[in-house]
């Protein structure tokens, strides 16, 4: 298998602008089949814009995005068919019951699923009793489980998760990590954005740090720590006597709070 | 490498089922849009003899169409856009037009239901009956008229992002249409000819004209044909602008 075929996602020279503001500048990275790849960056760094371009929601000014070999701009439907997506703030029609939301997304992804199949899916995530509840009536953790199951309902080759653990309590977060790892074990690749360095260290095989619209580092979490362990900036921001991914992240992106 | 994408027919069927379910669960709002036409039918019983059944029916249907197209459609689109429901659908492998197409089909069914409802109440309460050809023509003109209000709704939701502002703007235009349309025509001497002409050639007036003419096919004249052309013109302009201005998300 060539390197190109080994990658489920290839982003090459991606640039996105909003008017005169360059949100993403010449970003390149790739996600390998079966890996969990984390895109890390401060607020406004360009993570969501990058993900939106991969999802086909934004048309980039320059660059190429290949999802399982399909160009996301020239063949968006084929690219999207290989993607499972959980958006940052997912919302479904508030009038529909959870089982109906599942039915809707099974249909739009072309998955033939009977009501019994869908109940089986809900049983797997311990939400069988919530089938006839509205999505808005579920707790934050339950909503995340439903969103994740919808993102993977069509058995996609790549799952995109935009800040999936935001607002979750530690138990729900831990459970979500386990579910993300289970997705990988089923052979899917995962691209996630997160602000949580703990999450990136625990879950991701490789990470890219993006800042001011540019990728400034790509490595495994441990590799990134090892590489920057002796940098004076990293040592200066270290607070616990040992170097963490967060120390490296702060040293690379700066201490200033972003809007 | 090719990946299979779902058939358009499967996607549309699925979207329609969800959108009709949503509409059904919002039936209280639908009933509210029917109240004004029913009130007109009830209060204007006295006008049936004076101005004819088509006058009363056409006003009732027009008001119902304005309520559905302007307020129902634009508010539901603004709400779903604000909640990110469209963005979630758009990351699925379906053409964007199917999302809006399904919504519009639901609204077209609502237009036909409103028209039927007004016919039934008009017959039962006011004793207004039409010839079979007139019923067919009225359904056609109601569709044409309903679509112009949907296109105005699209224009509002294209121009305005905030759902609350969309709600206020659509209510305001609804109010203007009701007041100017109904009262302007009845009190021509008070409002003056220029204002009267503006009202007659407004989207409210042209739709009312084609509906009334459809109810009396023998009386269909050049004026009705011009009103039909004007209605189609409004639809083309508002749809073009509505699509051009429309953004799928509010961010």
Interface residues (C-beta under 8 A of the other chain):
Chain A: X55 X56 X57 X68 X69 X70 X77 X78 X79 X80 X81 X82 X83 X85 X87 X89 X90 X91 X92 X93 X94 X95 X96 X100 X103 X104 X105 X106 X107 X108 X109 X110
Chain B: X1 X2 X3 X4 X5 X6 X7 X10 X11 X13 X14 X15 X17 X18 X21 X22 X25 X26 X80 X83 X84 X85 X87 X88 X89 X90 X91 X92 X93 X94 X95 X248 X249
